[in-house]
Amino acid sequence: MKILALESSAVACSACVTEDEFLIAQSYENSGLTHSVTLLPMTEEMLKNCGLTLKDIDVIAVAAGPGSFTGLRIGVSAAKGLGWALDKPCAKVSTLEAMAWGLVSVGGELCPVMDARRSQVYNARFHSDGIDITRLTPDRAIGLEELEEELKKEEKEQILVGDGALMCYNRFAAIGLKVRLPAPNLRFQTAWGVARCGLEMARQGNLVTAAQLVPEYHRLSQAERERLERQQEQNKKVTEGE
């Protein structure tokens, strides 16, 4: 099964092609350019260099969230367009689960963390036996203090991965929690993890159509939060004026 995977949930951007568990090609950029500029051109060039076209692809997988709202929209829109064009099934992949699959061979307790700002991280926790992963928590937006208290109850060392890993490591290690960082080249999410997670979803029959592909933000955007706060403030003034 050939899978085309796209990852644009954070600062880095990548695309890859796999056949079952084997990586055929991967293109990765962490240049600071916007994903709308880099994602599709790198995908097209990668396929060309492999001698492949979209007709050769069986499944299109994409990191659908959580992550950067803009990055997720770009990645999902790209996957949606590619999937719709040739009626390809799609894998709507959890960004956090894809990060765990990227470290599956390391084994142990895996703790993906993405900086969500406002003293929060996007997080889920997994256990790896070196071959497969088991989910321990759902995907969530969680406060740093809440995650800290949760990890205080864990006896096993937690392997932190993601763009929030260094921030969490500095905070948690300073108070004696059992945490460590993977090698820098394994610390950030890549399309390979998305493809590997997408493969499991395909095997389990959990694919969707391009029309069903939507981002999973896991919390309101800043604009939506500000609108809600203004509405609550207006409702409060109306209530106090009665």
Protein Blocks (a to p, Z undefined) as FASTA:
>chain_A
ZZddddfkbmbdcddddehjbcfbdcdddehpafklmmmmmmmmmmmmnopafklpmbdc
ddebgcdfklmmmmmmmmmmmmmmnopacddddfklmmmmmmmmngpaddddddeejoia
cddddddehlaccdfbdcddddfklmmmmmmmpmbdcddedjklmmmmmmmmmnopacdd
ddfklmpccfklmmmmmmmmmmnopaccfklpccdehpacfklmmmmmmmmmmmmmmmmm
ZZ
